[in-house]
Amino acid sequence: MNAREVALKALLRVDENEGYSNLVLDKALRSSELAPRDKALTSALFYGTLERRITLDAALRPYLRNPKDKLNIAVKDILRMAAYQIYYMDRIPDSAAVNEAVFLTKEAGKEKAAGFVNGLLRNLLRQKEKTPFPPQQGSRLQQMSVRYSCPEWLIERWEKTYGTATVEAMLQDSFSRPPLYARVNTLKTSSDALIDALQEEGITAKKISWLPDALELTHTGSIAQNGCFQKGLFHIQDLASQLCCHLLGAQPGEHIYDVCAAPGGKTFTIAQLMRDTGEIHAFDQYRGKVGLIRKGADRLGICCVTAAMRDAVGDCTPLPPADRVLCDVPCSGYGILRRKPEIRYKSRETIDSLPDLQYRILCKSAALVRQGGTLLYSTCTLNPMENGGNAGRFLREHLDFRGVSLCLSKGVLRTISEPDNQLTLFPQTNHTDGFFISVFRKEA
């Protein structure tokens, strides 16, 4: 199986099973016998075709006999992958992209479609220099949708809250490669010592000036195989999540609940900030994810964490009130488009069902906070309904809570105007994932 076949197989898994792109690709690469160079090609084809889907479909549409006809999904992905090579991969000759697409169509068991694929792509090549790319027809919103491969309804929703300039910058950034950040395990080492140890393994680590014990890593290779990682000297965590943990304000000896904790990154950082004292109860709905939390805590040498199964909405088992509760809810994930480009294609109905679930989790979590205690609500998305909408509604309907003004480092920049107890992080501004944080205190 060659690089293009592996990429197609992974694309079909995302299309048919709605699997997360990073997990699907990792599995496909592990099961292949590709050389490193071919694996790099597979990754480029897979992610590029996935994130540019709307743009590629718009480029292919004029060459379909009847654009309303439904193509076989494998044939559609083969055409998209060929178009991606033609428009975005200068090192691959156009003729090779077409020939490989025809071969791939036959290998996929679609021999009858091989002539169709060949003819369509040959027509596209004949018109390539005469036709603007990306296609520029339709309204301003339609043109933005095609240029940035993002649904019109989503762009329109973002613009109403964030403004056109912010949205355009956000969409441009969504095609960039996200930085890789680590949280130093201060229970075992220091930032300086870890930087030196990583350097010996060929990894460059740089401190983040506005966030203590956070490092940016480059030239990493496989993190799981790294000696410092295996010794539990750090865990991978975006700066937004690390900042979230700092804003929770947990102190040594306190009693903490993390109600939607898996895979455990925030739990681990909070434990380190508490110097592994007190109690942190990390909950998740699924047994396998609870196992991930326990495994991660063991690797990092953390003792104050107890991981257990609990449904954040449906479990009514009483718990003792906690000093602080972290409520990092399931969300649409628009803040991590650079990592999971398929998220942008989620249906509007799926997205609009989330705020109600999140709000119920937030209300349930509020009942776990002691008087005078702190509740932090967060998401890794950029969607006003899931973010400020839920945070504002919570304060209106819970008069025993008040918003807590966030004390932010000078390195943390605000992109939009919002209440003092809320912070929306944008990738293009702070070089983090897109993220939302809001903090409340229960009145004594």
Buried (B, 14 or more C-beta within 10 A) or exposed (E): BBBBBBBBBBBBBBBEEEBBBEEBBEBBBEEBEBEEEBBEBBBBBBBBBBBBBBBBBBBBEBBBEEEEEEBEEBBBBBBBBBBBBBBBBEEBEBEBBBBBBBBBBEBBEBEEBBEBBBEBBEEBBEEEEEEEBBBEEEEEEBBBBBBBBBBBEBBEBBBEBBEEEBBBBBBEBBBEEBBBBBBBBBBBBEBEEBBEBBEEBEBEBEBBEBBBBBBBBEEBEEBEEBEBBEBBBBBBBBBBBBBBBBBBBBBEEBBBBBBBBBBBBBBBBBBBBBEBEBBBBBBBBEEEBBBBBBEBBEBBBBEBBEBEEBBBBEBEEEBEBBBBBBBBBBBBBBBBBBBBBBBBBBEEEEBBEBBEBBBBBBBBBBEBBBEEBBBBBBBBBBBBBBBBBBBBBBBEEBEEBEBBEBEBEEEBEBBBEBBEBBBBBBBBBBBBBBBBBBBBBBEE
